[in-house]
């Protein structure tokens, strides 16, 4: 009987500690409140792509995705190193939190389970040939979502003047976009 009473007291003390003496419960609730369809809307997802051009020059491109509560995502691509401070991120999120107009850099995203599809500048068509021909200039992100990260593949469809036809090129495959807030 004494053992059961001690166990119950320990459980109550642990609950009080977690709920009132630390901010664990509050921070988990804030994380939950800031998600829309499992996407965090209180910060940005960022990936820094390093590479070498065909001329041998090294480059760095920072890809940034900002999701809002209206079901839209905004894409920003910056050359060079981008270091966002907490205040900068809050300003960006606040500015884009009301975006509801579809344009080249802001579109609705499709999320089913942990799968994510984002198509900037294009639509879906039944067969790949028609899809590529109709989506010239499209930027496509596909992948999956985990707790605070996205793992995405980036494909660009464009008109290649050297061959006179549409062409598809994958710039990266299953890269991790980290969440910053």
N, C-alpha and C positions, 0 to 999 in steps of 0.2 A: 504494500500500500504506500509506503514511504517512497519507494522507487518511482511509482506512477506519479505521485505528487511532484517529485523533483523533475521528472520529464516534462510535465505540464508547465511547471514554473519556467523551465528553460525555454520552452516553445514560446511562452508569453513574452519573456525577456527578449528573445530573438526577434519577435514581431515588433515590439516597441523599438528596439535598436534599429531595425531596417526601416521602419515607417517614420520615426520621429527624430532619431539622433543622426541619421544620415539622409542624404537626398536621393537615395537609390530609387525609391518609389516615385518621387516627383520627376526625376530625370527620365525614368522609363515611361511615365505618363506623357511627358512632353515629347519624347520620341514618337510615341503612338499617335498623339494629336497632330504631329507635323507630317504624317504620311497620308497620301491620297493613293488608293489602290496599291499600297505597299511601296510607293515612291516617296522619298523624303522631299519635302517642299520648303524646308527651313535652311537650305544651303545649296551648294553646287556640287556636281560630280565632275572630276577633272582627271585628264590623262595627258601625260607629256610624251609625245612621240619624237624619238630621235632617229635620225637617218642620214644618209649620204646621197646627194643629188647625182644625176648622171654625169656631171662635170667634176665629181669628186669633192664637192663642198659639203661640209657637215651642216645640218640644220636641226632646229628644234621647233616643233609645232605643239601648242597647247590646245587641246580640245576641251570645251566646257559645255556641259548640259545643265540647264536650270529648269526644273519641273515646278508647275504651280498647281494650286488647288482646283483650277478650272479644267484640268485634264490636258493642258498644253505643255509642250517642252520647247525651250529656246536653245539654239545651238550657236556657240561663239567659237571661232577658230582664230587663234592669235599666234603670230610668229614670234619666236624667242621665248625666254623664260618669263612666266607670269607668277608673281608671288602675291596672292590675295591676302590681305589682313582681315581680321574678323569684322571690322567696320565696313570694309569694302564689300564683303560677302553679304552683309545685312542690307546695304544700300542696293546692291544688284537684285537680291531676292525681293525687296520691297518694290523696286521699280517694275519688275516683271511679274509680280504676283497677280496682277489684274489682267494680264494679256489674254485676250480671247479672239484676236484677229489672226487668221491663218495667213502667213506670208512665207518668203523664202527661208527665214530662219526661225519661225515659230509655227509649230503644227501640233495637231492632236497625236497622241501616241496610243498604241494598242498593247495592252498587257493582259496576258492570259496565264494564270498561275504565276510562275516565276519567269516566263518567257516575255521578252520585250521586243516590239517592232516599231521603228521610227523611220518615216520616209519624208525627207525634205525635198520639195519641188517635184513630186511625182505622185502617181496613183498605182493601184494594183490592177493587173490585167491577167487573164486566164493562162496564156502561154508565154514562156520566157521571151521569145522573139518579139512578139507584139509589145510585151512589157518593156523591153530594152528600147525599142523604137519609139514608144510613146513617152518614155521617162528620161529623155535626154536632159542631162543637167541635174539628175536626182542624186541626193546623198542619202544612203541607207545605213542605218544602224540596226543590228540585230544581235540578240544575245539573251542573257539571263540576269536576274536580279538576286543578290543575296542581301544580308542584313544592311550593310552600309556601303555596298559596292555594286557596280555594274560590270559585267564581263561582256564586252561588245566586239562585234566585227563591223568594220566600216568599209562600205563599197561605194564607189562613185561611178555613175553612168554618164558618159559624155560623148560628143561627136568627135571622132578622130578624123581630122582633115587629111592625114597622110593615106588612110585607106578609104576615106569617103563613106564611112559607115559608123553607126553607134558602137561604142565599146564599153565594156565593164571592167573595172579594176578594183581589187581589194587592197586597201592601204594597210590595214592591220587586221589580225584575226584573234578573237578571244582575249583582248587586252583589258586590264583592270582599270576602271574609272573609280577613283577613291572619292568618298564623300567628305566635304569640308563645310563646316559651319562656324 
